Amino acid sequence: MSRSRTALTPWLLVSPGALLFLGLVILPLILTVILSFHAYDHTTGIRNEFTLSHYATVLSDDYYLGIFWRTLRLAALTTLICAIIGAPEAYILSRMRDPWRSIFLLVIIGPLLVSVVVRAFGWSMLLGSTGLVNQTLQALGLGTVKLLYTETAIVIALVHVMLPFMVIPVWTSLQKLDPMVEAAAWSLGASHFTALRRVVMPQVSLGLLSGSLIVFGLSASAFAIPGLLGGRRLKMAATLVYDEYMHELNWPLGAAIAIIVLLANLVIMLAYNRMVEARARRTLG
């Protein structure tokens, strides 16, 4: 009797979270997939007929493919910039002592306490034609630069929003690294750059992997920032899905676009995951 209870205990502990995940993630995803195969008519609306026309339309239209390419390109660029900025920032943070470490950690996490919409409006005021950035450029005699409603504005805001999601995983990985290992490399004649490249970086590669996957996934599915800083003409995948659902009322087409974007993200993230893990295994043995 005790053995059967012991065997059931893990299942009983996991079941609440599993049911919540099933109801809030898996079930809506299944319903979205089913909806994407329904026919749609502009006069009668959604029809209970099976069709592949929505997927064929999306995958054969340069308009949709261009938006997908922009979404993945900006998400990859945001991830790269966050890695370039976030990894050194996490390294410096790990070498700080209290109370400065706690203060700067609060500075890094602090923006997460503010709504993404508020931060997007803040960037729109900074990057606008009469914003602080252009006023500074005019004061320096450089003229005005069109930043708002461009890809540059979207990337700047995405980096600001996503940077904590890169810093925290890398910093967590660095917390597991003994500082004496790096000091031992210095004592053996390695330069600071060599110690970082050969000792520190392999140890934090999994932290970089986690942060990159989070940043890429969130950037590719971002809605508020592209919607507010990209405008109506510069669309990304999330704003395209929103337009199909709310403006065109073509829910099956919007569902098809959402599923295609999800599959593309999964393929890219899984391939990147396997590549980084394979390199980590070769490096760390």
Phi, psi and chi 1 to 4 in degrees:
 res  aa     phi    psi   chi1   chi2   chi3   chi4
   1 MET       -  -41.7 -169.8   70.6  169.6      -
   2 SER   -67.3  -35.2   59.6      -      -      -
   3 ARG   -66.0  -41.0  -70.9 -176.4  177.9  178.9
   4 SER   -65.2  -38.5   61.2      -      -      -
   5 ARG   -65.4  -41.1  -72.1 -177.9  178.2  178.3
   6 THR   -62.3  -38.5  -55.9      -      -      -
   7 ALA   -69.6  -32.4      -      -      -      -
   8 LEU   -81.4  -19.9  -71.6  174.9      -      -
   9 THR   -57.6  -47.4  -61.4      -      -      -
  10 PRO   -59.6  -39.1  -23.0   34.0      -      -
  11 TRP   -66.7  -38.3  -65.4   99.5      -      -
  12 LEU   -67.5  -35.3  -66.7  175.2      -      -
  13 LEU   -72.1  -34.1  -66.5  174.7      -      -
  14 VAL   -82.3  -26.7  169.7      -      -      -
  15 SER   -57.7  -41.2   57.1      -      -      -
  16 PRO   -61.4  -46.4  -24.3   35.4      -      -
  17 GLY   -65.7  -37.6      -      -      -      -
  18 ALA   -65.7  -42.0      -      -      -      -
  19 LEU   -65.2  -39.2  -69.6  174.5      -      -
  20 LEU   -64.8  -42.6 -172.2   65.0      -      -
  21 PHE   -65.5  -39.0 -180.0   76.7      -      -
  22 LEU   -64.7  -42.1  179.0   65.1      -      -
  23 GLY   -77.4  -31.7      -      -      -      -
  24 LEU   -99.5  -17.1  -63.1 -178.9      -      -
  25 VAL  -121.6  -58.5  178.3      -      -      -
  26 ILE   -68.0  -48.3  -59.4  -59.8      -      -
  27 LEU   -62.6  -48.5 -175.9   58.5      -      -
  28 PRO   -60.4  -34.8  -24.5   34.6      -      -
  29 LEU   -66.0  -41.2 -174.3   59.3      -      -
  30 ILE   -64.0  -43.0  -67.1  174.3      -      -
  31 LEU   -64.3  -35.6  -65.1  176.2      -      -
  32 THR   -66.5  -40.8  -57.7      -      -      -
  33 VAL   -62.6  -44.1  172.5      -      -      -
  34 ILE   -63.0  -41.6  -65.4  173.4      -      -
  35 LEU   -63.1  -34.5  177.2   62.4      -      -
  36 SER   -66.0  -18.3   66.9      -      -      -
  37 PHE   -96.8    3.3  -69.5  107.1      -      -
  38 HIS   -83.4  144.9  -82.5   69.2      -      -
  39 ALA   -75.7  156.5      -      -      -      -
  40 TYR  -138.0  138.3  176.8   80.5      -      -
  41 ASP  -128.9  134.7 -174.2   85.1      -      -
  42 HIS   -66.9  -18.4  -71.3  -78.3      -      -
  43 THR   -94.5  -36.9   58.0      -      -      -
  44 THR  -107.6  -12.7   59.6      -      -      -
  45 GLY    88.3 -149.0      -      -      -      -
  46 ILE   -73.5  131.7  -59.3  173.8      -      -
  47 ARG  -113.6  148.0  -64.8 -175.5  -61.4  177.5
  48 ASN   -82.7   62.5 -167.1   20.5      -      -
  49 GLU  -132.8  142.0  -62.1  176.9    7.0      -
  50 PHE   -82.1  134.8  178.0   84.9      -      -
  51 THR  -155.1  151.1 -178.3      -      -      -
  52 LEU  -108.6   10.0  -66.2  173.2      -      -
  53 SER   -64.7  -32.7   61.2      -      -      -
  54 HIS   -65.6  -45.3  -56.9  -57.6      -      -
  55 TYR   -64.9  -40.3  -71.4   94.7      -      -
  56 ALA   -63.4  -39.8      -      -      -      -
  57 THR   -64.5  -44.9  -60.4      -      -      -
  58 VAL   -67.6  -43.9  172.7      -      -      -
  59 LEU   -78.1  -11.3  -64.1  176.5      -      -
  60 SER  -111.8   -4.0   61.2      -      -      -
  61 ASP   -99.7  124.7 -165.5  -33.3      -      -
  62 ASP   -63.0  -27.1  -68.6  -21.8      -      -
  63 TYR   -62.7  -49.4  171.0   73.7      -      -
  64 TYR   -69.6  -41.2  -63.5  110.6      -      -
  65 LEU   -63.3  -35.9  -65.6  178.3      -      -
  66 GLY   -64.5  -39.1      -      -      -      -
  67 ILE   -68.2  -40.2  -67.0  176.1      -      -
  68 PHE   -61.9  -43.9  -68.7  158.8      -      -
  69 TRP   -63.6  -41.7  168.3 -117.7      -      -
  70 ARG   -62.5  -42.1 -180.0 -173.1  -62.6  124.5
  71 THR   -61.6  -50.0  -60.1      -      -      -
  72 LEU   -67.7  -37.0  -61.9  177.6      -      -
  73 ARG   -66.3  -46.2  176.7  165.4   48.1   83.5
  74 LEU   -68.4  -35.4  -65.3 -173.7      -      -
  75 ALA   -65.7  -41.9      -      -      -      -
  76 ALA   -66.2  -40.9      -      -      -      -
  77 LEU   -64.8  -41.3 -179.0   59.3      -      -
  78 THR   -61.7  -42.4  -59.4      -      -      -
  79 THR   -63.0  -42.6  -55.6      -      -      -
  80 LEU   -63.9  -45.4  177.7   62.1      -      -
  81 ILE   -65.4  -41.0  -64.2  175.1      -      -
  82 CYS   -62.6  -37.5  -75.5      -      -      -
  83 ALA   -68.0  -41.7      -      -      -      -
  84 ILE   -65.1  -38.7  -66.4  173.4      -      -
  85 ILE   -85.0  -41.3  -61.7  174.9      -      -
  86 GLY   -72.8  -36.9      -      -      -      -
  87 ALA   -64.1  -50.7      -      -      -      -
  88 PRO   -62.1  -35.8  -22.2   33.8      -      -
  89 GLU   -63.4  -41.9 -170.1  173.6  -18.8      -
  90 ALA   -66.8  -36.4      -      -      -      -
  91 TYR   -64.6  -45.4  179.2   78.6      -      -
  92 ILE   -63.5  -40.9  -64.6  171.8      -      -
  93 LEU   -62.3  -38.8 -177.8   65.9      -      -
  94 SER   -69.8  -22.2   66.6      -      -      -
  95 ARG   -92.1   -4.7  -66.0  -62.1 -177.9  -96.1
  96 MET   -77.1  158.9  -73.3 -177.7  175.2      -
  97 ARG  -113.2  156.8  -62.5 -177.9  179.7  -84.4
  98 ASP   -65.6  145.2  -72.0  -31.0      -      -
  99 PRO   -88.9   -1.6   34.2  -35.6      -      -
 100 TRP   -64.9  -34.5  -66.2  107.9      -      -
 101 ARG   -61.8  -45.4  176.9 -173.9  -63.4  176.5
 102 SER   -65.4  -37.8  -59.5      -      -      -
 103 ILE   -65.7  -47.6  -66.7  172.8      -      -
 104 PHE   -72.8  -29.6  -81.1   91.9      -      -
 105 LEU   -65.3  -38.0 -174.5   60.8      -      -
 106 LEU   -66.7  -36.5 -178.6   60.9      -      -
 107 VAL   -63.9  -38.4  170.6      -      -      -
 108 ILE   -71.0  -42.7  -66.4  170.6      -      -
 109 ILE   -82.3  -22.2  -59.1  177.0      -      -
 110 GLY   -51.1  -44.9      -      -      -      -
 111 PRO   -59.5  -22.0  -27.9   35.5      -      -
 112 LEU   -67.9  -17.7  -63.7  177.3      -      -
 113 LEU   -80.1   -9.8  -56.8  177.4      -      -
 114 VAL  -103.3  140.4 -178.5      -      -      -
 115 SER   -59.4  144.2  171.2      -      -      -
 116 VAL   -61.4  -35.3  176.9      -      -      -
 117 VAL   -64.0  -42.0  177.0      -      -      -
 118 VAL   -63.7  -43.7  174.9      -      -      -
 119 ARG   -65.6  -36.8  -78.2 -179.7  -79.3  176.8
 120 ALA   -65.6  -41.7      -      -      -      -
 121 PHE   -63.7  -37.4  -87.4  117.7      -      -
 122 GLY   -62.0  -43.1      -      -      -      -
 123 TRP   -68.0  -34.3  -81.9  110.8      -      -
 124 SER   -63.9  -35.0   67.0      -      -      -
 125 MET   -73.6  -34.3  -70.3 -173.5  -71.5      -
 126 LEU   -72.3  -37.6  -74.1  172.9      -      -
 127 LEU   -96.2   -1.4  -58.9  176.5      -      -
 128 GLY   -67.0  172.1      -      -      -      -
 129 SER   -63.5  -27.1   57.9      -      -      -
 130 THR  -110.9   17.6   58.4      -      -      -
 131 GLY   -78.6  178.9      -      -      -      -
 132 LEU   -63.9  -37.1 -179.4   61.2      -      -
 133 VAL   -63.8  -48.9  174.4      -      -      -
 134 ASN   -69.7  -32.6  -87.2  -50.2      -      -
 135 GLN   -64.3  -37.8  -72.1 -179.0    1.4      -
 136 THR   -66.9  -42.6  -56.6      -      -      -
 137 LEU   -63.6  -38.9  -67.2  175.5      -      -
 138 GLN   -65.5  -39.1  -72.0  177.4   -5.3      -
 139 ALA   -65.3  -29.5      -      -      -      -
 140 LEU   -86.2   -0.9  -64.7  174.1      -      -
 141 GLY    79.1   20.6      -      -      -      -
 142 LEU   -98.2   -2.2  -60.0  176.9      -      -
 143 GLY    79.0 -173.1      -      -      -      -
 144 THR   -99.2  152.5   59.4      -      -      -
 145 VAL  -127.0  133.9  178.5      -      -      -
 146 LYS   -79.3  106.7  179.9  176.4  174.1   54.0
 147 LEU  -110.8  -40.9  -67.4  173.3      -      -
 148 LEU   -68.1  144.1 -166.6   60.5      -      -
 149 TYR    64.1   36.4  -54.1  131.4      -      -
 150 THR  -129.9  166.8   63.7      -      -      -
 151 GLU   -64.5  -31.6  -66.8 -176.6   -0.6      -
 152 THR   -60.6  -43.4  -57.6      -      -      -
 153 ALA   -63.2  -41.0      -      -      -      -
 154 ILE   -63.1  -44.3  -65.1  176.1      -      -
 155 VAL   -66.1  -42.4  171.7      -      -      -
 156 ILE   -59.2  -48.1  -69.1  173.4      -      -
 157 ALA   -67.6  -38.6      -      -      -      -
 158 LEU   -64.7  -40.5  -77.0  177.0      -      -
 159 VAL   -62.0  -42.6  169.4      -      -      -
 160 HIS   -61.4  -40.0  172.9 -121.0      -      -
 161 VAL   -77.1  -38.8  171.5      -      -      -
 162 MET   -89.8  -13.1  -57.7  -60.3  170.3      -
 163 LEU   -56.3  -43.0 -170.0   59.1      -      -
 164 PRO   -59.1  -31.3  -24.3   34.2      -      -
 165 PHE   -71.1  -14.9  -63.0  104.1      -      -
 166 MET   -93.9  -39.4  179.7   64.7   72.2      -
 167 VAL   -67.4  -44.3  174.0      -      -      -
 168 ILE   -63.6  -48.2  -61.1  -56.0      -      -
 169 PRO   -61.5  -40.0  -23.2   34.4      -      -
 170 VAL   -67.1  -42.0  177.2      -      -      -
 171 TRP   -63.4  -38.7  176.1   67.5      -      -
 172 THR   -62.9  -40.7  -56.5      -      -      -
 173 SER   -65.1  -39.1  -61.4      -      -      -
 174 LEU   -67.9  -27.3  -74.2  169.6      -      -
 175 GLN   -65.2  -25.5  -68.7  -62.8  102.7      -
 176 LYS   -84.5   -9.2  -58.4  175.6 -176.5  178.5
 177 LEU   -91.0  126.2  178.3   63.5      -      -
 178 ASP   -71.5  122.7 -171.3   -7.0      -      -
 179 PRO   -59.4  -23.7  -21.1   31.6      -      -
 180 MET   -68.5  -22.4  -62.8  -54.0  -63.5      -
 181 VAL   -65.5  -44.0  175.7      -      -      -
 182 GLU   -66.2  -39.1 -171.4  177.5    1.0      -
 183 ALA   -64.3  -35.1      -      -      -      -
 184 ALA   -64.6  -37.9      -      -      -      -
 185 ALA   -63.8  -39.0      -      -      -      -
 186 TRP   -63.9  -42.6  -63.1  -20.6      -      -
 187 SER   -66.3  -23.0   64.6      -      -      -
 188 LEU   -89.2    7.0  -66.7  173.6      -      -
 189 GLY   101.7    0.8      -      -      -      -
 190 ALA   -76.1  142.7      -      -      -      -
 191 SER   -75.1  169.7   63.5      -      -      -
 192 HIS   -61.8  -40.7  -73.5  -88.1      -      -
 193 PHE   -66.3  -41.4  176.8   74.3      -      -
 194 THR   -65.7  -40.0  -57.8      -      -      -
 195 ALA   -63.7  -40.3      -      -      -      -
 196 LEU   -64.7  -42.8  -75.2  173.4      -      -
 197 ARG   -74.6  -38.2 -176.4  172.9   59.2   87.7
 198 ARG   -98.1  -20.7  -59.8  -69.7  -61.4  -86.8
 199 VAL  -112.4  -51.6  177.4      -      -      -
 200 VAL   -77.9  -50.5  177.5      -      -      -
 201 MET   -58.0  -44.7  -71.4  -57.2  -62.7      -
 202 PRO   -60.3  -31.5  -24.5   34.6      -      -
 203 GLN   -73.2  -29.0  -60.6  -68.3  -27.7      -
 204 VAL  -101.0    8.0  -58.1      -      -      -
 205 SER   -62.4  -37.0   58.8      -      -      -
 206 LEU   -70.2  -32.7  -65.8 -179.6      -      -
 207 GLY   -66.4  -40.6      -      -      -      -
 208 LEU   -63.4  -38.1  -86.2  172.0      -      -
 209 LEU   -61.6  -48.7  169.9   63.4      -      -
 210 SER   -60.8  -46.9  -58.5      -      -      -
 211 GLY   -63.3  -40.2      -      -      -      -
 212 SER   -65.1  -41.5  -60.5      -      -      -
 213 LEU   -64.3  -41.9  -66.6  178.1      -      -
 214 ILE   -65.4  -47.3  -65.2  172.0      -      -
 215 VAL   -64.5  -44.0  171.4      -      -      -
 216 PHE   -64.2  -45.6 -177.6   84.7      -      -
 217 GLY   -63.1  -43.9      -      -      -      -
 218 LEU   -70.0  -35.9  -67.2  177.4      -      -
 219 SER   -69.0  -40.3  -60.4      -      -      -
 220 ALA   -67.8  -26.1      -      -      -      -
 221 SER  -104.9    9.6   59.9      -      -      -
 222 ALA   -64.7  143.5      -      -      -      -
 223 PHE  -122.9  -48.3  170.7   73.1      -      -
 224 ALA   -64.6  -45.7      -      -      -      -
 225 ILE   -67.3  -50.1  -70.8  175.3      -      -
 226 PRO   -61.6  -34.4  -22.9   33.9      -      -
 227 GLY   -68.4  -37.1      -      -      -      -
 228 LEU   -91.3  -33.7  -66.1  174.1      -      -
 229 LEU  -101.1  -16.6  -62.0 -180.0      -      -
 230 GLY   -94.7  -21.9      -      -      -      -
 231 GLY    78.5 -170.7      -      -      -      -
 232 ARG   -78.9  -26.4  -61.7  -63.4  -56.0  163.7
 233 ARG   -88.4  -34.3  -64.8 -176.6  178.4  179.9
 234 LEU   -92.9   86.2 -166.0   62.5      -      -
 235 LYS   -93.1  152.2  -64.7 -176.7 -177.5  -63.0
 236 MET  -123.8  179.1  -69.5  179.6   64.6      -
 237 ALA   -59.3  -44.8      -      -      -      -
 238 ALA   -65.6  -41.2      -      -      -      -
 239 THR   -69.5  -30.9   55.0      -      -      -
 240 LEU   -66.0  -43.4  179.0   61.7      -      -
 241 VAL   -62.9  -41.3  173.2      -      -      -
 242 TYR   -60.7  -43.3  176.0   84.2      -      -
 243 ASP   -64.0  -40.1  -73.0  -18.2      -      -
 244 GLU   -66.6  -36.3  -66.6  -63.6  -24.1      -
 245 TYR   -76.6  -47.5  -92.3   88.6      -      -
 246 MET   -96.0  -30.8  -55.7  -55.1  -64.7      -
 247 HIS   -99.3  -51.6  -65.1  163.0      -      -
 248 GLU   -81.5  -19.0  -58.3  -64.8  -27.9      -
 249 LEU    61.0   19.6  -60.0 -179.7      -      -
 250 ASN   -92.9   78.9 -167.3  -16.2      -      -
 251 TRP   -62.7  -41.9  -70.3   17.9      -      -
 252 PRO   -60.2  -41.0  -26.6   36.4      -      -
 253 LEU   -66.5  -40.9 -179.0   58.1      -      -
 254 GLY   -62.3  -38.7      -      -      -      -
 255 ALA   -65.5  -39.9      -      -      -      -
 256 ALA   -63.4  -42.1      -      -      -      -
 257 ILE   -62.4  -43.2  -64.6  170.8      -      -
 258 ALA   -63.1  -40.4      -      -      -      -
 259 ILE   -68.3  -40.7  -64.4  -59.8      -      -
 260 ILE   -63.4  -43.2  -69.0  173.1      -      -
 261 VAL   -63.6  -41.4  173.2      -      -      -
 262 LEU   -61.5  -45.7  174.5   61.7      -      -
 263 LEU   -64.9  -40.8  -67.7  177.1      -      -
 264 ALA   -62.8  -42.7      -      -      -      -
 265 ASN   -62.0  -43.1  -74.9  -19.9      -      -
 266 LEU   -63.7  -44.0  -73.8  176.8      -      -
 267 VAL   -62.2  -46.6  169.8      -      -      -
 268 ILE   -64.8  -44.3  -66.6  172.5      -      -
 269 MET   -68.4  -39.1  -67.1  169.2   70.1      -
 270 LEU   -67.6  -40.6  -70.9  175.1      -      -
 271 ALA   -63.8  -43.0      -      -      -      -
 272 TYR   -64.8  -39.6  179.2   72.4      -      -
 273 ASN   -60.6  -47.3 -175.2   22.2      -      -
 274 ARG   -64.4  -38.9  -68.6  177.8   63.8   88.6
 275 MET   -64.7  -46.5 -179.7 -176.5   68.1      -
 276 VAL   -69.8  -40.7  173.8      -      -      -
 277 GLU   -65.2  -39.2  -75.4 -171.1  -11.3      -
 278 ALA   -63.2  -40.8      -      -      -      -
 279 ARG   -66.9  -37.4 -176.3  174.5 -179.3  180.0
 280 ALA   -65.4  -38.9      -      -      -      -
 281 ARG   -63.9  -42.3  -70.0 -166.6 -167.4   97.7
 282 ARG   -64.9  -36.5  -70.2 -165.4  -58.1  -91.3
 283 THR   -75.5  -45.6  -56.2      -      -      -
 284 LEU   -93.0   -9.6  -59.5  176.2      -      -
 285 GLY    75.1      -      -      -      -      -
